[in-house]
């Protein structure tokens, strides 16, 4: 009981590297009389340590660090805006032919369509109009839907967030949990099984796994009946709680597909980071003090191994907005990914450009937030 009390965040001396002084923290970032077990600390004293770390960051160039990251994000967004305009001009196909439905039309009618959507203007003039409108939040008008691109994105965004957000929570929690367990018991049977399964599933194309699940669990194979819908988001004609259950029923297969393919990446990154941390001296000191193995892992090793995992989590969080084009297409899910696929087939240039910009912007914003969070998790970053 005495040894555990000395390792608690509110205690005096915690398990730290040799030579760190009587009040040194147990993690690489621990310092000062109240330093705890890791960069972020935990328990009642964790909030005070976090506030103190934030004040120290303000005094050691953190505002300059933030300004640099925000400037880099702004430059990246500008580059995406330019790229999204010129890249999709390389797609073969004539939007005007799509809008006429393949019917024979006169040259005057074609000219009217081109003038209506600005396709008769020189490329540089189209580009300046596009950038000027984009800076005001206007991403143009869709050729095939004859509606503002922003409206179409807003309409499909909740469906994508429902699918990818649910999958994100599940595969992140599963990957971190199994990655931690595998690293702590590396080389044993459980580690080999989890790592091998994660590598196998991570290497499988998501659309192929989705089609396989549809064949087995939707259509049915032999004695196995079809249990789930083949696609879509709802069957229609249902309201209230019955509607919620119907949506969940349609959600099962695409979520299982995403979790099976994506959790392996989080598992492998978490496992690798924790394995690198396990050889640290402060963990040896913590064990020498008599702390339980589970306590050493949860309170000391895992917090200090989280930085690579935090990066991956924020990147994946950005991808929840981008959606998963192949999975949404395979399961006919009415989200941003399916909308992007429809726009590419025309090509519906304003809609493709707008979706591409939103996808890239989501990832850039999430990466920037991860960079800004790093110094709060570990004050060594950004110095």
N, C-alpha and C positions, 0 to 999 in steps of 0.2 A: 504493500500500500504506500510505503514511503517513496519508493522509486517512481511510482506513477505520479505522485503529487509533484515531484520535481520536474516532470516532463510536461505538465499542463501549461497552457498559454499564460495563465495568471500567476504561475509559480515564478520563483526567482530565477534560478539557473536552469536552462533547458539543455537538452543533449546537443552539443555543438561540436565543431571540429576542435581538435586539440590545439591548445594555445590561443583560443579565442577569448580567454578571459572569463572570469566568474559569472558574468552576466550576458555572455554572448548567446545569440540565437542558434537554433539547431540547423538552419538552412544556410545556404550560401549567402543569402541576403540579410540574414539576421544580424542585428547590431543594437547596441544600447541596452539599458537595463531591462526594458520590457519586451525585447525581441522574442518572437515565438518560434514555432517550428515550421519555418518555410517563409517564402516571400510575402504571403498574404496574411499569415497568422490565422488564428481561429479562437473562438471563445469570447468571453467578455472583453478581453484586452485587444482582440483583433481589430475592432473598429478604431480604437485609439491609435494603434500602430499604423493602420491604413491612412488615417488622417495625418499622422506625423510624416508618413512617407510622401503623401501628396504635397505637404508644405515644403519638405526638403526638395522635391522635384521642381517646385516653382522657383526655388532659390538656386537650382543647379542647371538651368537651361531648358527646362521642360517646355516653357512657352515657345522657345525657338525651335525645339524639336517638333512640336505640334504644327507650327507654321510651315515648316519644311514638308511635313507629311500632307498637309492640306493643299499646299501648292503643287506637290507632285500629283495628288488626286485630280486637281483641276486640269493640269496638263494632260493627264490620261483621258479624262472625259472629253476634252477638246479633240484629242487624237482619235477617239472612238467616233465622235461626231463626223469628222472628216472621212474616216475609213468607211463608215456605214453608208455614206453617199456614193463613193466611187466603187467600192467593192461589188455592190449588187448591180451596178451598171454592166458588169461583165457577164451576167447571167443571160444565156440565150433565150429568145422569146420576145414577142411583141405584145405589150399589154393591150394595145388597141384591138388586135385580133381577138383577144379574149373577151373584151367588152362588147364586140359585135357578135359574139357567139358563133363565129365561123361563117356567118351569112355574107353573101356578096354585097358589098357596099360601094358607093361611089367614092371617088377621091375627095370630093367636097365633104362628105360625111366623116371620112377619116381625118381630114384637116380640122373639122369641128371638135372631134374628140381630142386630138393632140393639143389644140388651143385651150380646151376646157381644163385639161390637167397640166398645162405648161410644158408639154413635151416638145412643142415647136420652138422653144427658146434655146439659145446656145447653152452648152453644158456649164460654162462658168456662171451664167446668169441663173440657171437652175440651182446651182450650188449656193450662190449668195442668198437666193430666196429661201432655200431650205435652212441654212444656218440662221438667218434672221428670224424666221418663224420658230425654229427650235428653241432659240434663246428666250422666247416668250411663252414656251410651253405648247406651241402648236406644231404637231408632227405631221401635218398634212391630212389629206382625205384619201381613204382607201378606194382603189379602183373598183374592186369587185363588190364591196359592200356599200359604196357611195355614202360612207359615214366617216366622221372624224376618227383618226387613228387612236387618239387618246380615249375616245369613248369605247372603242373595241377592246383596247387593252384593259380599261377599267372593268369592262363587262366580264372578261375571261380571267382576270387576276384572282378573284376569290376562289375559283375552282382549282386553280393551280396551287394556291397556298394551302388549300385543304388537303390536296394529295401529297405534295412534296413536304409540307410542314409536318403532317402526321408521320410520314416516313423519316424525316429528319430527326424528330424527337426519338423515335424508336431505334434507328440505327446508330445514333450518337450514343445513347445510353447503353445499348448492347455492346458497341465497339469499345467504349471506355471501360466498362465492367470486365469484359472478357480479356481485353488487352492488359489490364492491371493484374488479373488473376494469372494469365499466361506468363507474364514477365516474372512474377513473384515465384512461380513454380516452373521456371524455364527448364527445358530438357526432359520434363516428365511427360507421361502419357497424355494428360489433359492439354498441355501446351502444344504437343505435336499434333493432336487432333484439331484443336481450335485453329492453329496456324495453317495447317494443311487445308482445312475446309474454307477458311477465309481467303486463302490464295486461289483456290479453285473457283469459288463463287465470284471473286473480284475479277477473274479473267474471263468470265462468261459474258458475252454481249447481252445487254439488258433486253433488247427486242427479241432475241432468241429464247431467253428464259421466259419472257412474257408469253410468247406463242406456245411454248411447251406447257405452261400452266393453263392456258386456255384450252388446249387439246385434252389435257388430263382432267382438269377440275371444272371446266365449263361445258365442253362437249361430252366428256366422259369416255373412258377406255375400258372395254370389256365389262367386268362386273362393277367398275367404279362409275357411279352416275354423275351427271353434271350437277355441281353444287352451287356454282356462281354464274352470274351473267357474263356473256362474252365481251361486253363493252358498254360504253355509255356511263352516265352518272346517275340516272334514275329510270324507272320503268314508266312513270307517268300515272296520273290519276290518283295519287295518294297525297294525304295531307297530315299535318301534325306529327305525332310520334311515329306513325306508319311511314311517313316520308323520310324521317331521320333514319329509321332502320333500313329503308330501301337504299338510301345513299351509302350507308355503312356497308351494306351487302355488295354494292358495286365497287366500293373502295378497297375491299380485301385483296383481290389479286394484284392490282397495280402497286399497292403498298408493300405487299409481300415481295414482289419483284424488285422494287427499289431497295428495301431493307436487305434482301439477300445479296444484292450486287454491291451495295455501298458500305455495309457495316465492316467489311474486311479491311478497308483502307484505314478507318479509325482504329480498329484493333491493332493493325500492324504498326501504325505511327505511335500509338500509346505504348505498346509493348517495347518498341525500340527505344523510346525516350526513357522509359522506366529502367530498362536494362543498363543504359548508360549511367543512370543516376545511382544504381544499386551499389556500385563500387566506391562511392564517396566515403570519406573518412567520418563524416558526421553521423552516418547511419551505423557505422561500426561502433562509434561512441555511444549511440543510443542503445544499441544491443548490449554493450558492456555495462550500461547502467541498469540492465535487467528489465527493460521495457518489453512488453509483449510484442510478438512479431506482427500481429495485426495492427497494433497501435503505431509501430514504426512505419508500416506501409502507409496507413491512412493519414497520419499526422505529419510525417516527415518526408517520405520519399515521393508520394504522389503529387503534393502541391508543387514541389520543385521540378517535376517532370512534365508539367502541364503546358509549357509554352508552345512546343510543336503541336500539341493537340488543340490548343486554343486557335492557332493559325488555321488548322484544318476545319475546325468547327465554324469559324467565321466565313471561310471560303464556301463551305457547304451551305451556310445560311444564305449567302448571296445567291447560290444556285437554286434555292427554294423559290426565288422570284423568277429566275430564268426558266424554271420548269424542266422537264425532261422530255425532249421532243419525241424521241423514239417510243418511250413508254406511253406517253399520251396518245401518240398516233396508233400504236398497236391496240390499245384498249378504248380507242375512240373517246378519250376523255376531253371534254370541252374546255381546255385550258389554253395558256399562252403557247405551249409547245405545239399543240394541234393547230392553233391559229397560225403559227410561224410556218408549219408545213403547208398549209393551204395557201399562204401568201407566196411561198417560194414556187409553187406550181404554176402561177399565173405568167410572169412574176408581178406581184402587187408591190411595186417599189416603195411607196410611202409606208405601207404596213410592215414590210420587211425591215426597212430602215429604222422605223420606230421601235419595233420589237428588239432588234439587234442592239440599239442604243440602251433600251431599258435593261436588257440582260447584262450587258457589259457594265452599265452604271451600278447595278446591284452588287456585282462582284467587287468593283472598285471601292464602293462605299464600305462594304463589309471588311475588306482588307485594310482600309484606312482605319476603321474602328479598332481592328485587332492591333494595328501598330500603335495606336494611341493608348490602348489598354496595357500593353507590355510593360511600360515603366511602372505602372501601378502594381503589377504582379511581381516584378523584379526591378528594383531601383537601379541595378547595374545597366539596364537597357536605356539608351538615350543620353547617357552621360557624355 
